[in-house]
Amino acid sequence: MGLQLPEGLTTYDLLKDQGSALGALATFLAVLAALGIGRRQSRDAQTVGDKQVAALHEQMRQLAEDQANEKKIRQKDLLHALSIEAARIKLLAEDRLVVALPQLGLSTSLSRDDRAEAFLIYTTDVMRNSAGISELPGSLLSPCTALIAAVDHLNSIIGVRARFGQLGWRALVDALRAIVPRADAILTQGALASEQVRLHAP
């Protein structure tokens, strides 16, 4: 039994209507596929973006950690240098006291002819100009300032009073004695600060 077309409908009209329907269906499926691909690409792009942001955060964290480590290394080196300088100045003051103490009973004054300049103590730039010295804790910065002042006082009285023959042995001994405890304070506080740096090392 053959397929009968409705009256007035030709085979051409039937195929044309079916083609339009198939075209619409194909277009609809293409749109769905495009939307699916777009969503997948969007998810992929977001994943890539999230990974890039995470990598950037990791780089920033690593940079901050490296900077903190470098600061600790610089601080450790500075504390070591301060301890060496304080020990050196203390040794120089004690050596000069060995010479000056036996002279206390003399009523003579030091002058340039007596080689008073041999009692001068020269400091390095470690305590005066080192980078990071201002970041030291007050418990260490104060003794550094006090030691510098004591050494400058010694050199000042030698430079001024000895020039005019007015520097007595008592004043020289007192100035030398004032240096020793200040150097000891740096050695003590420096050891404590170094221990703190070591304990907080990564």
C-alpha positions in Angstrom: 0.0 0.0 0.0 1.6 3.3 -1.1 1.9 6.5 0.8 -0.7 9.0 -0.2 0.1 12.8 0.0 -2.7 15.1 1.1 -4.5 16.8 -1.6 -2.7 20.0 -2.8 0.6 18.9 -1.2 3.3 18.0 -3.6 6.4 16.0 -2.9 8.5 19.1 -3.4 6.5 21.0 -0.7 6.8 18.1 1.7 10.6 17.9 1.3 10.9 21.7 1.5 9.0 21.8 4.9 11.0 18.9 6.2 14.2 20.6 5.1 13.3 23.8 6.9 12.5 21.8 10.1 15.8 19.9 9.8 17.6 23.2 9.2 16.0 24.7 12.3 16.9 21.6 14.3 20.5 21.7 13.0 20.8 25.4 13.9 19.4 24.7 17.4 21.9 21.9 17.9 24.7 24.1 16.7 23.7 26.9 19.1 23.7 24.3 22.0 27.1 23.0 21.0 28.5 26.6 20.7 27.1 27.4 24.2 28.6 24.2 25.6 32.0 24.9 24.0 31.8 28.5 25.3 31.1 27.4 28.8 33.9 24.9 28.7 36.3 27.5 27.4 35.2 29.9 30.1 35.8 27.2 32.7 39.2 26.5 31.2 40.1 30.2 31.1 39.0 30.6 34.7 41.1 27.6 35.8 44.1 29.0 34.0 43.4 32.4 35.6 43.1 30.9 39.0 46.4 29.0 38.5 48.2 32.2 37.4 46.9 34.1 40.4 47.9 31.3 42.7 51.4 31.2 41.1 51.7 35.0 41.6 50.7 34.7 45.3 53.3 32.0 45.7 56.0 34.2 44.1 55.0 37.1 46.3 55.1 34.9 49.4 58.5 33.5 48.4 59.9 37.1 47.7 58.7 38.2 51.2 60.3 35.2 52.8 63.6 35.8 50.9 63.6 39.4 52.0 62.9 38.4 55.6 65.8 35.9 55.5 68.2 38.5 53.9 67.3 40.9 56.7 68.0 38.3 59.4 71.3 37.5 57.7 72.3 41.2 57.6 71.2 41.6 61.2 73.2 38.6 62.3 76.3 39.9 60.5 75.9 43.3 62.1 75.6 41.9 65.6 78.7 39.9 65.0 80.6 42.9 63.7 79.4 45.0 66.7 80.6 42.3 69.1 84.0 42.3 67.5 84.3 46.1 67.6 83.2 46.2 71.2 85.7 43.6 72.2 88.5 45.4 70.3 87.7 48.7 72.0 87.5 47.1 75.4 90.9 45.4 74.9 92.5 48.7 73.8 91.1 50.5 76.8 92.3 47.8 79.2 95.8 47.9 77.6 96.0 51.6 78.0 94.9 51.3 81.7 97.8 48.9 82.3 100.1 51.8 81.4 98.1 54.7 83.0 97.2 53.1 86.4 100.8 53.1 87.8 101.0 56.8 87.0 98.1 57.8 89.2 100.4 58.9 92.1 102.3 61.3 89.9 101.4 65.0 90.0 102.6 65.5 86.4 100.3 66.2 83.5 100.3 64.6 80.1 101.3 66.7 77.1 102.1 66.0 73.5 105.7 65.6 74.6 104.6 62.7 76.8 103.0 61.0 73.8 99.5 61.4 75.1 98.2 60.6 71.6 99.3 57.0 72.2 96.2 56.7 74.5 93.8 57.6 71.7 91.3 54.9 70.6 90.0 54.9 67.1 86.7 53.4 66.2 85.6 51.9 62.9 82.4 52.8 61.1 80.6 49.7 62.4 78.8 51.5 65.2 78.5 54.9 63.5 77.5 54.2 59.9 76.5 50.6 59.5 73.3 49.9 57.5 70.6 48.7 59.8 72.1 50.0 63.0 69.0 52.1 63.6 66.9 49.0 63.5 68.7 47.5 66.5 66.6 47.1 69.7 67.0 49.9 72.2 68.7 47.5 74.6 71.6 47.3 72.2 71.5 50.7 70.5 71.8 52.6 73.8 75.1 50.9 74.8 76.5 51.5 71.3 75.7 55.2 71.6 77.2 55.3 75.1 80.4 53.6 74.0 80.8 56.0 71.1 80.3 58.9 73.5 82.9 57.5 76.0 85.5 57.0 73.2 84.9 60.4 71.8 85.3 61.9 75.3 88.6 60.1 75.8 89.9 61.4 72.4 88.6 64.9 73.1 90.4 65.3 76.4 93.6 64.0 74.9 93.2 66.2 71.9 92.4 69.4 73.8 93.8 69.2 77.4 97.0 67.4 76.5 97.8 70.0 73.9 98.0 72.6 76.7 99.6 70.3 79.2 96.4 70.1 81.3 95.5 66.4 81.1 96.2 64.7 84.4 96.5 60.9 84.8 93.3 60.7 86.9 91.2 62.2 84.1 92.8 59.8 81.6 92.2 56.8 83.8 88.6 57.8 84.5 87.9 58.2 80.8 89.5 54.8 80.0 87.6 53.1 82.8 84.3 54.5 81.5 84.8 52.7 78.2 85.1 49.2 79.6 81.5 48.7 81.1 80.0 50.2 78.0 81.8 47.7 75.8 80.7 44.9 78.1 77.1 46.0 77.8 77.3 45.7 74.0 78.9 42.3 74.3 76.1 41.1 76.7 73.2 42.7 74.7 74.7 41.6 71.4 74.8 38.0 72.6 71.2 38.2 73.7 70.1 39.7 70.4 72.1 37.1 68.4 70.3 34.4 70.3 66.9 35.9 69.5 67.8 36.0 65.8 68.9 32.4 65.9 65.7 31.3 67.6 63.6 33.0 65.0 65.6 31.7 62.1 63.6 29.8 59.5 
